Amino acid sequence: MTKISPYALGATLYMPATRTDLLSVVLGEKIPSLRSLVICLEDAVSESDVGHALDNLQRLLITLSRSQPRYKDAPLVFVRPRNLAMATQLVEWPLISLIDGLVLPKFTLHDLPIWQHLIAPTQLWVMPTLETKEVFDAGAMSELAAALVKEDLGARVLALRIGGNDLLNCLGLRRSQTHTLYQSPLGYVIGMLSGVMGAAGFSLTAPVCELLHHPELLCRELAQDMDYGLVGKTAIHPTQIPLIHRALQVSVEDQQAALLILNSSAPAVFQHNGAMCEPATHVRWAKRILERAHWYGVVGEPSVTG
């Protein structure tokens, strides 16, 4: 399997599998700035359209198999099946190898061995979605993290996706039009997952901001996403992509600090730009900063493509 950086995801655009323009998006023609997309067969597709959506996806794969390989800057492509039964059907398609991976819906510890058995014969990456009531339980998430580290499926996890709307639905809530998710009960959840899953070595992506006419709210939330170490964010409209990618850029100050921290001749403790730097404890941060800079550039400089 080709190694993929979690930072390659950026703004991950969700698109219903019923869309007629999937090919142009997958080939990187329609939305050139897009880094990753999820072709959704779950919530974005009504029950009556499932058959049509599956047929549409199959036609897409057949067309891709007859085309030239996707160029290197084309987006990563993932498919989100409706459930385990549909995933079982999809992995039996010979052409499913043309995509990069699956988004695993409603992922729980109970389903982990089933998904592991299902994915094992393939070369697909997975992005489990944390969106059930168990996600509010820090103990349950610690158990899930430990199981993922222990089991083979953990090595296939490109990132864990936080399903904000489904988690709010568990509480009978909906996103506020004036406050970020961090000012809701999900603030606790995102912080807890960042600690529990991040300490276990897993990357996390941020929930979608479905308020398309509130770009200022999205930007405020993105700043908090970065503070919590999230590597990307779900998008539902192309206008959100540049905002998400801009937030993933790093400051010149952070880039310079990261380079100094990773310098083999750096002292054990030193001061830079008014802050104490300690390579022994800041090395992981420094590596993440340079990885972000590799993919998204430095604020004030042209963006870079990985």
C-alpha positions as CSV (number, residue, x, y, z in Angstrom):
1,M,0.0,0.0,0.0
2,T,1.3,3.5,-0.9
3,K,1.8,5.6,2.2
4,I,-0.6,8.5,2.5
5,S,-0.1,11.5,4.8
6,P,-3.2,12.4,6.8
7,Y,-2.4,16.0,5.9
8,A,-3.1,15.1,2.3
9,L,-6.8,15.1,3.1
10,G,-7.3,18.8,3.7
11,A,-10.9,19.7,3.0
12,T,-12.7,16.5,2.3
13,L,-15.7,17.1,0.2
14,Y,-18.8,14.8,0.6
15,M,-20.7,14.2,-2.5
16,P,-23.8,11.9,-2.9
17,A,-23.2,8.9,-5.1
18,T,-26.1,9.9,-7.2
19,R,-24.2,12.9,-8.6
20,T,-23.7,12.9,-12.4
21,D,-20.5,14.9,-12.3
22,L,-18.5,12.5,-10.1
23,L,-16.0,11.6,-12.9
24,S,-14.9,15.2,-13.5
25,V,-14.4,15.7,-9.8
26,V,-12.5,12.4,-9.3
27,L,-10.2,13.3,-12.2
28,G,-9.4,16.6,-10.6
29,E,-10.9,18.6,-13.4
30,K,-14.0,20.3,-11.9
31,I,-12.5,21.3,-8.6
32,P,-8.7,21.6,-9.1
33,S,-8.1,22.7,-5.5
34,L,-9.8,19.6,-4.0
35,R,-7.5,17.2,-2.1
36,S,-9.9,14.5,-1.1
37,L,-13.6,13.5,-1.5
38,V,-16.0,11.0,-0.1
39,I,-18.6,9.5,-2.4
40,C,-21.5,9.0,0.0
41,L,-23.9,6.1,-0.1
42,E,-25.3,6.7,3.4
43,D,-27.0,9.8,4.7
44,A,-26.7,11.8,1.5
45,V,-28.7,9.1,-0.4
46,S,-32.3,8.4,0.3
47,E,-33.4,4.7,0.6
48,S,-35.3,4.8,-2.7
49,D,-32.2,6.0,-4.5
50,V,-29.7,3.4,-3.2
51,G,-29.9,1.1,-6.3
52,H,-29.3,4.1,-8.6
53,A,-26.4,5.3,-6.5
54,L,-24.7,1.9,-6.6
55,D,-25.2,1.7,-10.3
56,N,-23.8,5.2,-10.7
57,L,-20.7,4.3,-8.6
58,Q,-20.1,1.2,-10.6
59,R,-20.3,3.1,-13.9
60,L,-17.8,5.6,-12.5
61,L,-15.4,2.8,-11.7
62,I,-15.8,1.2,-15.1
63,T,-15.1,4.5,-16.8
64,L,-12.0,5.1,-14.6
65,S,-10.7,1.6,-15.5
66,R,-10.8,2.6,-19.2
67,S,-9.2,6.0,-18.6
68,Q,-5.7,7.1,-18.2
69,P,-4.5,6.9,-14.5
70,R,-5.5,9.9,-12.4
71,Y,-2.9,12.6,-12.5
72,K,-0.8,13.0,-9.3
73,D,-2.7,16.0,-8.0
74,A,-6.1,14.4,-8.4
75,P,-8.0,14.1,-5.1
76,L,-7.9,11.0,-2.9
77,V,-11.2,9.1,-3.4
78,F,-13.1,7.3,-0.6
79,V,-16.5,5.7,-0.6
80,R,-18.8,5.7,2.4
81,P,-21.0,2.6,2.3
82,R,-24.4,2.7,4.0
83,N,-23.7,-0.2,6.3
84,L,-21.6,-3.3,6.7
85,A,-23.8,-5.3,4.3
86,M,-23.2,-2.8,1.6
87,A,-19.5,-2.7,2.4
88,T,-19.4,-6.4,1.9
89,Q,-20.9,-6.0,-1.5
90,L,-18.5,-3.2,-2.5
91,V,-15.2,-5.0,-1.5
92,E,-16.2,-7.8,-3.8
93,W,-16.2,-5.5,-6.8
94,P,-12.9,-6.0,-8.7
95,L,-12.7,-2.3,-9.6
96,I,-13.0,-1.1,-6.0
97,S,-9.2,-1.1,-6.0
98,L,-9.4,2.1,-8.1
99,I,-10.4,4.1,-5.1
100,D,-8.2,4.9,-2.1
101,G,-10.3,3.7,0.7
102,L,-13.6,3.5,2.6
103,V,-15.2,5.7,5.2
104,L,-16.6,3.4,7.9
105,P,-19.9,4.7,9.2
106,K,-21.1,4.5,12.8
107,F,-17.8,2.8,13.8
108,T,-17.7,1.1,17.2
109,L,-15.5,-1.3,19.1
110,H,-18.2,-4.0,18.5
111,D,-17.8,-3.7,14.8
112,L,-14.0,-3.5,14.7
113,P,-13.4,-7.2,14.1
114,I,-16.1,-7.4,11.4
115,W,-14.5,-4.4,9.5
116,Q,-11.1,-5.9,10.0
117,H,-12.1,-9.2,8.4
118,L,-13.8,-7.3,5.5
119,I,-10.9,-5.0,4.7
120,A,-8.1,-7.6,5.1
121,P,-8.1,-8.9,1.5
122,T,-8.0,-5.4,0.0
123,Q,-5.4,-2.6,-0.3
124,L,-7.9,0.0,0.9
125,W,-7.2,2.7,3.6
126,V,-10.0,3.3,6.1
127,M,-11.4,6.3,7.8
128,P,-13.7,5.2,10.7
129,T,-16.3,7.7,11.6
130,L,-16.9,8.3,15.3
131,E,-20.6,9.3,15.5
132,T,-22.4,7.1,17.9
133,K,-23.4,7.6,21.6
134,E,-20.3,5.6,22.7
135,V,-18.2,8.5,21.6
136,F,-19.3,10.6,24.6
137,D,-17.7,8.0,26.9
138,A,-14.0,8.6,27.4
139,G,-13.6,5.1,28.8
140,A,-15.1,3.6,25.7
141,M,-12.9,5.7,23.4
142,S,-9.8,4.6,25.4
143,E,-10.9,0.9,24.8
144,L,-11.4,1.6,21.1
145,A,-8.0,3.3,20.8
146,A,-6.2,0.4,22.5
147,A,-8.0,-2.1,20.3
148,L,-7.1,-0.2,17.1
149,V,-3.5,-0.1,18.1
150,K,-3.5,-3.9,18.8
151,E,-5.4,-5.0,15.8
152,D,-4.3,-4.9,12.1
153,L,-7.1,-2.5,11.1
154,G,-5.3,0.2,13.0
155,A,-2.5,0.3,10.5
156,R,-5.0,0.9,7.8
157,V,-6.5,4.0,9.5
158,L,-5.6,7.1,7.6
159,A,-7.6,9.3,10.0
160,L,-10.6,9.1,12.3
161,R,-13.5,11.3,11.3
162,I,-15.6,13.1,13.9
163,G,-19.2,13.0,12.9
164,G,-20.5,16.2,14.4
165,N,-24.1,16.2,13.2
166,D,-24.7,12.6,14.2
167,L,-23.2,13.3,17.6
168,L,-25.4,16.3,18.1
169,N,-28.4,14.2,17.0
170,C,-27.6,11.8,19.9
171,L,-28.3,14.8,22.2
172,G,-31.3,16.1,20.2
173,L,-29.3,19.2,19.3
174,R,-28.4,21.0,16.1
175,R,-25.4,23.3,15.4
176,S,-25.9,27.0,16.5
177,Q,-25.7,29.6,13.8
178,T,-23.7,32.0,16.0
179,H,-21.3,29.7,17.9
180,T,-18.7,27.2,17.0
181,L,-18.9,23.5,17.9
182,Y,-16.4,24.2,20.6
183,Q,-19.1,26.2,22.4
184,S,-21.4,23.2,22.4
185,P,-21.2,19.7,24.1
186,L,-19.0,18.7,21.2
187,G,-16.3,20.9,22.5
188,Y,-15.7,18.3,25.2
189,V,-15.9,15.4,22.7
190,I,-13.4,17.0,20.3
191,G,-10.9,17.7,23.1
192,M,-11.3,14.3,24.6
193,L,-10.9,12.5,21.3
194,S,-7.9,14.7,20.4
195,G,-6.3,13.5,23.7
196,V,-7.3,9.9,23.7
197,M,-6.9,9.1,20.0
198,G,-4.0,11.5,19.4
199,A,-2.0,10.0,22.2
200,A,-2.6,6.6,20.6
201,G,-1.1,7.9,17.4
202,F,-4.2,8.5,15.3
203,S,-5.0,11.6,13.3
204,L,-8.5,13.1,13.5
205,T,-10.5,15.3,11.1
206,A,-12.9,18.0,12.1
207,P,-16.7,17.9,11.7
208,V,-18.4,19.8,8.9
209,C,-19.7,23.3,9.2
210,E,-22.9,23.1,7.3
211,L,-23.7,26.9,7.6
212,L,-22.7,27.9,4.1
213,H,-23.6,31.6,4.5
214,H,-21.5,32.0,7.7
215,P,-17.8,31.9,6.4
216,E,-16.7,33.9,9.4
217,L,-18.0,31.2,11.8
218,L,-16.2,28.6,9.8
219,C,-13.0,30.5,10.0
220,R,-13.3,30.9,13.8
221,E,-14.0,27.2,14.1
222,L,-11.1,26.3,11.9
223,A,-8.7,28.2,14.1
224,Q,-9.9,26.1,17.0
225,D,-9.6,22.9,14.9
226,M,-5.9,23.7,14.4
227,D,-5.5,24.4,18.1
228,Y,-6.8,20.9,18.8
229,G,-4.4,19.3,16.3
230,L,-7.0,18.2,13.7
231,V,-5.5,17.4,10.3
232,G,-8.4,18.4,8.0
233,K,-12.2,19.1,7.9
234,T,-15.2,17.8,6.2
235,A,-16.6,20.1,3.6
236,I,-20.1,20.1,1.9
237,H,-19.5,22.9,-0.6
238,P,-16.5,23.9,-2.8
239,T,-16.5,27.4,-1.4
240,Q,-15.3,26.0,1.9
241,I,-12.2,24.4,0.4
242,P,-9.9,27.5,0.2
243,L,-10.9,28.5,3.8
244,I,-10.0,25.1,5.1
245,H,-6.7,25.0,3.2
246,R,-5.8,28.5,4.3
247,A,-6.3,27.5,7.9
248,L,-4.0,24.6,7.5
249,Q,-1.1,26.9,6.4
250,V,1.4,27.5,9.1
251,S,2.9,30.8,10.3
252,V,6.4,31.8,9.5
253,E,7.1,31.9,13.3
254,D,6.0,28.3,13.8
255,Q,7.9,27.1,10.7
256,Q,11.1,28.7,12.0
257,A,10.6,27.3,15.5
258,A,10.0,23.8,14.1
259,L,13.2,24.0,12.0
260,L,15.2,25.1,15.0
261,I,13.7,22.4,17.3
262,L,14.5,19.7,14.7
263,N,18.1,20.9,14.1
264,S,20.5,18.2,15.4
265,S,22.7,20.8,17.0
266,A,19.8,22.5,18.9
267,P,20.5,23.0,22.6
268,A,18.3,21.2,25.2
269,V,16.4,24.4,26.0
270,F,16.4,27.7,24.1
271,Q,14.3,30.7,23.5
272,H,12.8,31.7,20.2
273,N,10.4,34.5,19.5
274,G,9.6,35.0,23.1
275,A,8.9,31.3,23.9
276,M,10.9,28.5,25.4
277,C,11.7,25.7,23.0
278,E,12.6,22.2,24.4
279,P,13.3,19.7,21.6
280,A,12.8,16.7,23.8
281,T,9.1,17.7,24.3
282,H,8.4,19.7,21.2
283,V,9.7,17.4,18.5
284,R,6.4,15.8,17.6
285,W,4.8,19.3,17.3
286,A,7.7,20.4,15.1
287,K,7.3,17.5,12.7
288,R,3.6,18.1,12.4
289,I,4.2,21.8,11.6
290,L,6.6,21.0,8.9
291,E,4.3,18.3,7.5
292,R,1.5,20.9,7.3
293,A,3.8,23.4,5.7
294,H,4.8,20.8,3.1
295,W,1.2,20.3,2.1
296,Y,-0.3,23.8,2.6
297,G,2.6,26.2,2.7
298,V,3.4,29.1,5.0
299,V,1.0,32.1,5.6
300,G,2.0,34.8,3.1
301,E,3.7,32.4,0.7
302,P,2.1,30.5,-2.2
303,S,0.5,27.2,-1.2
304,V,2.5,24.0,-1.8
305,T,1.2,20.8,-3.2
306,G,2.6,17.6,-1.7
